[in-house]
């Protein structure tokens, strides 16, 4: 079963373009190095709050990345603009 990881964070609205560019770099790097990332979506419910969701083919695929995320050169710049991150993950039970 697929696994969904959601990260909610805040950021300065002036950094929106940089957030998008650095996130794109991080996604490209993850996909180049690790199998299993099937989908990402980013939403912004208000100008300071962001919700980023990444769908993985399996828990093992997600865990492989999480174990070394701090070593990815693209991770530092991507997370440098993020404040107050919280994450949640779980198995996707139903999709229609």
C-alpha positions, 0 to 999 in steps of 0.5 A: 500500500502507498504511504502519504507523508504530509509536512505542514510549515510556515514561511515568509510570504516573500520567500514563496518563489525560493520555496518553490524552486528549492522544493523542485530541486529537492524533489528532483534529487530524491527522484534521481537517487531513490525509487518510490516517490510517486506524487507530490502536491503543495498547497497554501491555505493562507499566505504563511502556511504551507502543506506539502504532501508526498506519496510513496509506493511503500513505507520502506521507500519513504524510510530509505529517504528519511534515514539519509535526508539530512545528507542530501545537499538539496535538503538544507537549502529547501528547509532553510526557509521553513519554520515550525514544521510538523509532519504526519504519515500513514498508509493510504487506505482508500482512493477514489 
